[in-house]
Every structure is written in structure tokens, then in C-alpha cells.
Amino acid sequence: MLLLVAAGSVFFPGLFLFCKQTFKQLKGWSEKDAAMVSARLVSAVQAVMATAAGCVIATSCRDIVEDSHWLTEAYILFATPYFLYDVFAMFVCHQHKQQVKGHGESDVTTARYHGAAGFHGFLRREKLMVLHHVFMVAFCCPASLLWRQGKGDFFQGVLFLCELSTPFVSLAKVLIQFHLQHTLLHKVNGCLMLLSFFSCRVLLFPFLYYAYSRYASVPLYAVPMLAPWQCNLGACLLWPMQLYWFTLICRKALRAIAPKEPRRKLSARSPLKNPESVALNLTPRYTKSRENTTGQRETNGSKDVAKLLWMYDRR
């Protein structure tokens, strides 16, 4: 048990550091780009591993309650340190983003992101994701290892399948990071991300209750009263997060495909509607005043010339 936890504690941070150094040396990327891409890559690797484990477990359990598989507890122990590592990786990426935003400012302004103020800003920005990861470690891990008592491996395997959408989310963030959000790859990846997120995260918890209702031959509305309270608590806390994140993804997708709104037309009373009219209204005044000034100067000049001629005649 402890060996698997130690293996996970070494594997995920080690993979992050290895990928970051590789990208910096082979690609010549900056510290920020290498760290952010490495964090996305580690998330994608963990998601592929979890999805593969979930497929093996779910397809191996004929009895969805009584059957068990050794990979269930093994992968839970191995993957639990990932959530703690991911909080650290998100904080590192947050620091790099803030340093780029503060480029060119004083050292005091930039250095404040490395202390307690920077960590508090990170918690304010990523509080929902941090809460999700802490809940997975503090509640879901003990519930999966201790409270299940070796039952329900099928449901645990199906829960692993929710990670299927993570590689598409990671790829979308990498494409946006390198300003490739207008490419065909980003659009195709966005469609796959929407489809996988909806099917593997939004519909996940209703499917679990539906599967148990068919197994126990009870109505769907009666399942929450028969299921353990740990299952109901986990579903009540995790499912709203998935719905919220899916709403954000849909908003971004609509914002990307929706045509840009045309500029508002100015009202008829607005002086900016017809700039020519403004010019015409101003031009006569300016011209008139200029003509008056010029005429006055010409009149004064004529008087001076006439006076000089009169003085010349007297001589």
C-alpha cells in the first residue's frame, strides 16, 4: 500500500520535471512555456492511465456490486498523490503567468507573487479546482479504500472514466497558450472536449444511479435512499462542479463560434452620426471669421498705401 503511494508521489512530480527540462533543452522554450506544457502533459498522462484502468475494471465486473478487481485499490493508491502534485503544478503555472503580466514593473511588484500574497491570489483564482482536489484526497480516497469494504468496484471503475475529457482540456489550453485557437485542430479538439465532458462527467452520476436502480430493481428516485451516505455526499459535491465547468466550456464555445456583434448605430440626434454635417456647421463660422480678419487686414493695408501716396504727392 505505502509502496504504491510512494511510487505515485515520485512518478508525477518526476515526470513534470523531466518534461520541463526536456522542452527547455530540445525546444529552447522559456521556463513559463516548458512548465505549463509539462503540467498539461502530466495531466493528460494521468487521465489516460485512469481511463484505461476504468475500462479494465468496469468490463471485468459482471456483478456491479459484489465483483472486485485488484486494479481498483491499486490505482487509487497510486493516483492519490497526483491531486496534491497538481495543486503544486497549478501554483507554479500561476506564478509564471503573473510574472509575465508584471513584466517591466518593479522588482517589489513582481516579487510579491512568490510569497503568501501570491499563494492567496492563486487560491482566489483556482479555489474551485483546489477544493475539488482536496476533497478527492480527504474524502474520496478514504471512502474508496475503507468504507466500500471491497464492494462496488464497477462504480469505481466508471468514476475513473470521467478523466477521458482531461486530455482534450489540456490540449485546448496548450493551443491557446501558443495562440493557435483559430486553427482547425482547436475546433475539432473543442468538439471532442464538449462531447467527452458531457458524456463522461455530466451524465456520469445519473448513469451510476440508473445502473444501481436496474441492479436492485427499484425506481430511480429510490436509489438515493438505498445508497450509502458517502456516495450521496460525493455525488452532491462533485456533480455541481461538473455542471458548472461544463457551463463555462459551453460559454467559451459559443463565444468562439458566434459572429461578432456589429457596432451600434448612432442616433439621428448624435453629432457623430454625420461628421460632414459637423464640419459644415463649423466651417462657415471659421470661414466667416477668417474672411472678416482677412478683409480687415486688406482694408488697413489699402489705407496705409493711400496715406503713403498722399505724402509722396505733397513732396
C-alpha positions in Angstrom: 0.0 0.0 0.0 2.7 2.5 1.0 4.8 1.4 -1.9 2.1 2.5 -4.4 1.6 5.8 -2.7 5.4 6.4 -2.8 5.5 5.4 -6.4 2.8 7.9 -7.3 4.5 10.6 -5.2 7.7 10.2 -7.2 6.2 9.5 -10.7 4.0 12.5 -11.3 6.5 15.2 -10.0 9.3 13.4 -11.6 7.5 13.3 -15.0 6.8 17.0 -14.7 10.4 17.9 -14.0 11.7 15.6 -16.8 9.3 17.0 -19.4 10.1 20.6 -18.4 13.9 20.1 -18.7 13.4 18.2 -22.0 11.3 21.0 -23.5 13.8 23.6 -22.4 16.8 21.8 -23.9 15.3 20.3 -27.1 12.8 23.0 -27.9 14.5 26.0 -26.4 11.3 27.0 -24.7 11.2 29.5 -21.8 10.6 28.4 -18.2 7.0 29.5 -18.4 6.1 27.6 -21.6 8.0 24.5 -20.6 6.4 24.4 -17.1 2.8 25.0 -18.4 3.1 22.4 -21.2 4.6 19.9 -18.9 1.8 20.3 -16.4 -0.8 19.7 -19.2 1.1 16.7 -20.4 1.3 15.1 -16.9 -2.5 15.7 -16.5 -3.1 14.0 -19.9 -0.9 11.0 -18.9 -2.7 10.6 -15.7 -6.1 10.8 -17.5 -5.1 8.2 -20.0 -4.0 5.8 -17.2 -7.2 6.4 -15.2 -9.3 5.8 -18.3 -7.5 2.6 -19.1 -7.9 1.4 -15.6 -11.5 2.3 -15.5 -12.2 0.4 -18.8 -10.5 -2.7 -17.4 -12.3 -2.6 -14.1 -15.8 -1.8 -15.5 -15.6 -4.5 -18.1 -14.3 -7.1 -15.7 -17.2 -6.8 -13.1 -20.2 -8.8 -14.1 -21.9 -8.2 -10.8 -21.7 -4.4 -10.4 -21.8 -4.6 -6.6 -20.2 -7.9 -5.4 -17.4 -8.3 -8.0 -14.0 -6.8 -7.3 -10.8 -6.2 -9.2 -7.2 -5.7 -7.8 -6.6 -2.7 -10.1 -9.2 -0.6 -8.3 -7.4 -0.1 -5.0 -4.0 -0.2 -6.6 -4.7 2.7 -8.9 -6.5 4.7 -6.1 -3.3 4.4 -4.0 -1.1 5.3 -7.0 -3.2 8.2 -8.2 -4.0 9.9 -4.9 -0.6 11.8 -4.7 -1.4 13.2 -8.2 -4.0 15.6 -6.8 -1.5 17.0 -4.3 1.1 17.4 -7.1 -1.4 19.0 -9.4 -2.2 21.7 -6.9 1.6 22.5 -6.8 1.8 22.4 -10.6 -1.1 24.8 -10.9 0.5 27.2 -8.4 3.8 27.1 -10.4 1.9 27.9 -13.6 0.0 30.7 -11.8 3.3 32.2 -10.7 4.7 32.2 -14.3 1.5 33.9 -15.6 1.7 36.6 -13.0 5.4 37.2 -13.8 4.6 37.7 -17.4 1.8 40.1 -16.6 4.1 42.0 -14.3 7.0 42.2 -16.8 8.6 45.6 -16.8 7.4 46.5 -13.4 9.5 46.9 -10.3 11.1 44.0 -8.6 8.9 44.6 -5.5 5.8 44.3 -7.5 6.9 41.1 -9.2 8.3 39.5 -6.1 5.1 39.7 -4.2 3.8 36.8 -6.3 6.3 34.5 -4.7 5.2 34.9 -1.1 2.0 34.5 0.8 0.2 37.1 -1.2 0.9 35.1 -4.4 -0.5 32.0 -2.8 -3.6 33.8 -1.6 -4.1 35.1 -5.1 -3.8 31.6 -6.5 -6.4 30.3 -4.1 -8.8 33.1 -5.1 -8.4 32.3 -8.7 -8.4 28.5 -8.5 -10.4 27.9 -5.4 -12.9 25.6 -7.0 -10.2 23.4 -8.5 -8.2 23.3 -5.3 -11.4 22.5 -3.4 -12.0 19.6 -5.8 -8.5 18.2 -5.4 -8.6 18.5 -1.6 -11.9 16.8 -1.5 -10.6 13.9 -3.6 -7.7 13.3 -1.2 -9.5 13.9 2.1 -12.8 12.2 1.3 -12.9 10.2 -1.9 -9.7 8.3 -1.2 -10.8 7.1 2.3 -14.3 6.4 1.1 -13.0 4.3 -1.8 -10.4 2.3 0.3 -12.1 1.9 3.6 -15.9 2.5 3.5 -16.6 0.4 0.4 -15.4 -2.8 2.1 -14.4 -4.3 -1.3 -17.7 -3.8 -3.0 -18.8 -1.6 -5.9 -15.6 -1.8 -8.0 -17.7 -1.4 -11.1 -18.8 2.0 -9.9 -15.3 3.0 -9.0 -14.1 2.0 -12.5 -16.9 4.1 -14.1 -15.7 7.0 -12.0 -12.2 6.6 -13.4 -13.7 7.2 -16.9 -14.5 10.8 -16.1 -10.9 11.5 -16.8 -11.5 10.9 -20.5 -12.1 14.6 -21.1 -8.9 15.7 -19.5 -6.5 15.2 -22.5 -8.8 17.4 -24.7 -8.9 20.1 -22.0 -5.2 20.0 -21.7 -4.7 20.2 -25.5 -7.1 23.1 -25.7 -5.1 25.1 -23.1 -1.8 24.4 -24.8 -3.2 25.6 -28.2 -4.5 28.8 -26.6 -1.1 29.2 -24.9 0.7 29.2 -28.3 -2.1 31.4 -29.9 -3.4 28.5 -32.1 -7.1 28.9 -31.0 -8.1 29.8 -34.6 -6.8 26.6 -36.2 -8.8 23.6 -37.3 -7.2 21.4 -34.7 -8.5 23.6 -31.9 -12.1 23.5 -33.3 -12.0 19.7 -33.7 -10.5 19.3 -30.2 -13.2 21.6 -28.8 -15.9 19.4 -30.2 -14.3 16.3 -28.8 -13.9 18.1 -25.4 -17.6 19.0 -25.3 -18.7 15.6 -26.2 -16.4 13.8 -23.8 -17.0 16.2 -20.9 -20.8 15.9 -21.3 -20.8 12.1 -21.6 -18.1 11.2 -19.0 -18.7 13.9 -16.4 -22.2 15.4 -16.7 -24.0 12.2 -17.4 -21.7 10.1 -15.1 -23.6 10.4 -11.8 -27.1 9.9 -13.3 -25.7 6.8 -15.0 -24.4 5.4 -11.7 -27.8 5.8 -10.0 -29.5 4.4 -13.1 -27.2 1.3 -13.1 -27.9 0.7 -9.4 -31.6 1.1 -9.9 -31.6 -1.6 -12.6 -29.4 -3.9 -10.4 -31.6 -3.5 -7.3 -34.9 -3.4 -9.4 -36.0 -0.2 -7.7 -37.2 3.1 -9.1 -34.6 5.6 -9.9 -35.9 8.1 -7.3 -35.5 5.5 -4.6 -31.8 4.9 -5.2 -30.5 7.9 -3.0 -32.4 6.4 0.0 -30.8 3.0 -0.6 -27.2 4.1 -1.5 -24.6 4.7 1.3 -24.5 8.3 2.5 -20.9 8.6 1.4 -22.0 8.0 -2.2 -24.7 10.6 -2.0 -22.4 13.1 -0.4 -19.8 12.6 -3.0 -22.3 13.0 -5.8 -23.9 16.1 -4.3 -20.5 17.8 -4.0 -18.8 16.7 -7.3 -21.7 16.8 -9.8 -22.5 20.5 -9.3 -18.8 21.2 -10.1 -19.0 19.3 -13.3 -22.2 21.1 -14.3 -20.5 24.5 -13.6 -17.4 23.6 -15.6 -19.5 22.3 -18.5 -21.4 25.6 -18.5 -18.1 27.6 -18.7 -17.0 25.4 -21.6 -20.2 25.9 -23.4 -20.0 29.7 -23.0 -16.5 29.8 -24.4 -17.6 27.6 -27.3 -20.5 29.9 -28.1 -18.3 32.9 -27.8 -15.8 31.4 -30.3 -18.4 30.4 -32.9 -20.8 33.3 -32.5 -20.4 36.1 -35.1 -19.1 39.4 -33.8 -21.9 41.9 -33.0 -22.0 44.9 -35.4 -21.2 48.2 -34.0 -24.2 50.1 -32.6 -25.6 52.7 -34.9 -25.5 56.2 -33.6 -28.8 58.0 -33.1 -30.0 60.7 -35.5 -29.5 63.4 -32.9 -25.9 62.4 -32.3 -23.5 64.8 -33.8 -21.2 61.9 -34.6 -23.6 60.2 -37.0 -22.7 62.5 -39.9 -19.2 64.0 -39.4 -19.7 66.1 -42.6 -22.6 68.0 -41.0 -20.4 68.8 -38.1 -17.8 70.1 -40.4 -20.3 72.1 -42.3 -21.7 73.6 -39.2 -18.2 74.6 -38.0 -16.7 75.6 -41.3 -18.9 78.7 -42.0 -18.1 80.2 -38.6 -14.5 79.6 -39.1 -14.5 80.8 -42.7 -16.5 83.9 -41.8 -14.3 84.9 -39.0 -11.3 84.3 -41.2 -12.8 86.3 -44.0 -13.5 89.2 -41.6 -10.0 89.1 -40.3 -8.5 89.0 -43.8 -10.8 91.7 -45.1 -9.9 93.9 -42.2 -6.2 93.4 -42.9 -6.7 94.2 -46.6 -8.6 97.4 -45.7 -6.0 98.5 -43.3 -3.3 97.8 -45.9 -5.1 99.9 -48.5 -5.4 102.8 -46.1 -1.7 102.6 -45.5 -0.9 102.6 -49.2 -3.2 105.5 -49.8 -1.6 107.5 -47.0 1.9 106.9 -48.4 0.8 108.0 -51.9 -0.7 111.2 -50.4 2.5 112.0 -48.6 4.6 111.4 -51.7 2.3 113.8 -53.7 2.8 116.5 -51.2 6.5 116.3 -51.6 
